[in-house]
Amino acid sequence: MMIAAMMVMSIANATNDGDDKVENTSAYDMSVNMRKLAVVLDLNMDQMEAVQDIHHQFCNEMTMAAMAKGDERDAMAEKAIKKDVRYMHYVLDEKQYKKYLLLLNTTLHNRGLR
């Protein structure tokens, strides 16, 4: 189940030609299948609604970061990630939050964003 969850969050590895900077803006697309995420995290209906809202905002902020250049892009992405994590911690219980962090960090790593 955890492997399936990781696949839900990470579509493909970002092309990174050895550089630390990600130039591929598609790596910033954080859209996920919310039903599968809800199953993996075992969300109740209230959590589901809140997680959808938080994730929608996160996707918008990451899209804005993808359009920025250089260090500004990195700063905007980092700010969006921190905000997402903070809000998710408020909505999820500890077990769900730890699982979410694992999924998010795996996705960011696979896309070359961390």
N, C-alpha and C positions, 0 to 999 in steps of 0.2 A: 504494500500500500504506500509506503514511503517513497519507493522508486516512482510509482505512478504520480505521486504528488510533486516530486521534483520535476517530472516531465511536464506536468501541468504548468509549472512556474517558468521553466526554461525551455524555450523552443529550439534554440540553436546557439552554438558558441559564436561569439563575435570574432570576426577576422581581425587579427592583431599584429601581424607582420613584425613581431618582436618589440614594438613600441609599447610604452606604458599608457599612452593616450589612446582612447578609442575614437576613431574618426567616423565609424559607421553609425549613422544616426538611428538605424533600425534597432540597434542594441538597446536603445532607450525606450522602446515600445514595451510597456509593462502589462499589457492586457492579458488577462487570464480567464479561464472558464470558471465563473463564480460558483456554479453548482458543484463542480469537483472540489474547489477550494473549501466550500462549506462542508462537504462530506469529510474531507481530510481533516479539517479542523474541528469537526463535530459542532458546528454553530447552531444556536437556537435561532428562532425567527428574528428576534430583536438584534442579535449580534449580526445576523446575515445582512440586515438593512444597513446597520452602521458600517460594517466592513465594506459593503458595496460603495457607500458614500465616500469613505476614506480612500478606498482604492481608486475610485474615479478621480478624486482630487490628485492623488499621487500620479496617476497616468498623465493628467493634464500638466502637472509640474515637470514631469520627466520629458514630456514632449517639448515644453518650453526650453528646458535645458538642452535638448538635442539641437535646437535651432541656434543656441548661443555658440560663441567661439572660444576656443582655448581654455584658459583658466576659469573664465566665467562659467563655461559649461560644467566644469568639474565642481565648482562652488555651488551652482544651482542644483545639480544632481545630489550633492551631499546634503544640502539643506532639505530637499524633497524627501530623501531617504530618512533623515533624522526625524522629520515631521511625521512621516508615515509610521515609523516605529513607535514614536511617542503616542500617537493616537491609537494605534493598534493595542498597545500595552494597556491603555485605559479601557478598551472594549473587551479584550480577551482575558480569560483566566490564565494562570501561570503555565499550565500544560499546553494550552492552545498557543500562547504567546511564544513559548520555546520552539514549538513546531513551526510556527510562522517565521520566526527568525531563521531557522534552518533553511526553510524554503527560499526566503528572500536572499539570504547570503549566498546560497548555492546558485540562484539565478544571476545575481550580480557578478559572481565569480565567473560563471560560465560565459557571460556576455562581455567579460573583460572590463567591467566597470569597477571592480575592486581587486 
